[in-house]
Amino acid sequence: MFDLPYWSDLDVRHCIDVMHVEKNVYDSVIIMLLNIQGKTKDGLNTCQDQVEMGIRNQLHPRSDGKKIYLSPACHTLSRKEKISFC
């Protein structure tokens, strides 16, 4: 933490709210691992941005004419893995 670039600019260095930082990191990791719909940042717009940037070809959206399918990321857990994790 002391290597953060803004650390020397803080007036009161002990005022970083550790409880909220931990909660936000925890929430982000759990939401990402459990792939909670409506909470993750891995939506259609993100996948379309990846197409425009030409990166992560394996995550590009696929269409069968009627529906658009999003490929799961490598960190996405299966149902069995989610149950075991919880």
C-alpha positions in Angstrom: 0.0 0.0 0.0 2.8 2.4 0.8 4.0 2.1 -2.8 0.9 3.7 -4.3 1.8 6.7 -6.4 -0.6 9.0 -4.5 0.4 7.9 -1.0 2.9 10.8 -0.6 0.2 13.3 -1.6 -2.3 12.3 1.1 -2.7 14.9 3.8 -3.8 12.3 6.4 -2.4 8.9 5.3 -4.4 6.9 7.9 -7.7 8.0 6.4 -8.0 5.3 3.7 -11.2 3.6 4.6 -9.9 0.0 4.9 -13.3 -1.5 5.7 -14.8 -0.1 2.4 -11.8 -1.0 0.4 -12.0 -4.6 1.6 -15.7 -4.7 1.0 -15.4 -3.4 -2.6 -12.6 -5.8 -3.4 -14.4 -8.7 -1.9 -17.6 -7.9 -3.7 -15.8 -7.5 -7.0 -14.1 -10.9 -6.7 -17.2 -12.8 -5.5 -19.4 -11.2 -8.3 -16.7 -12.1 -10.9 -16.3 -15.7 -9.7 -20.0 -16.4 -9.3 -20.9 -14.5 -12.5 -23.9 -12.8 -10.8 -26.1 -11.4 -13.6 -26.6 -7.7 -13.6 -23.6 -7.1 -11.3 -20.7 -8.2 -13.6 -19.0 -5.9 -16.1 -18.8 -8.7 -18.6 -21.8 -7.8 -20.8 -22.6 -7.4 -24.4 -21.1 -3.9 -24.6 -17.8 -5.1 -23.1 -17.6 -7.9 -25.6 -18.4 -5.6 -28.5 -15.6 -3.2 -27.3 -13.2 -6.2 -27.4 -14.3 -6.9 -31.0 -13.5 -3.2 -31.9 -10.1 -3.4 -30.2 -9.3 -6.7 -31.8 -8.5 -8.4 -28.5 -9.6 -11.6 -26.8 -11.1 -13.3 -29.8 -12.3 -16.2 -27.7 -14.7 -13.8 -25.8 -16.3 -12.2 -28.9 -20.1 -12.5 -29.0 -21.5 -15.1 -31.3 -24.8 -14.8 -33.1 -27.0 -17.5 -34.7 -29.3 -15.0 -36.3 -31.8 -14.8 -33.5 -29.8 -14.7 -30.3 -26.4 -13.4 -29.3 -24.3 -15.7 -27.2 -21.5 -14.5 -24.9 -18.7 -17.0 -24.2 -17.8 -17.5 -20.6 -14.5 -16.1 -19.4 -11.7 -18.4 -18.2 -12.5 -17.4 -14.6 -16.2 -18.4 -14.8 -17.1 -21.2 -12.5 -19.4 -24.1 -13.4 -22.5 -24.7 -11.3 -20.8 -27.5 -9.4 -17.8 -25.3 -8.7 -20.0 -22.5 -7.5 -21.8 -24.8 -5.1 -18.5 -26.1 -3.8 -17.1 -22.5 -3.5 -20.1 -21.4 -1.5 
